Amino acid sequence: MRKKIIMSVEEPHQSESINPDDELIVTNEPVMKTAIDVISKFALTNKLVLKAYGEIIPNAVAVANIITENILKGNSKIDKILLDSKITEEEGMISNIQIILLKS
């Protein structure tokens, strides 16, 4: 049975302020390494924001699923997903995502 995830789309300025120590920028590193980084950060906080841009967005989604459905199943959840995009002259439109994870 799959859980239904509700996504909300908000403007970045409407989101609550986030402590920079509670953020993790997802890169092109292997998703399991990033998931271990999330576990390490969860040792210090109960709320973590995964951020990703452009082609790396699927990695952030995979990490969030690994954490909530495998590693910390029943002890964590996706609180909110924020989507946005910006247009730059150099790269055109770049999408970004913030996935807010909570540890219980």
Buried (B, 14 or more C-beta within 10 A) or exposed (E): EEEEEEEEEBEEEEBEEBEEEBEBEBBEEEBEEBBBBBBEBBEEEEBBBBBBBEEBBEBBBBBBBBBBBEBBEEEBBBEBBBBBEEEEEEEEEBEBBBBBBBBE
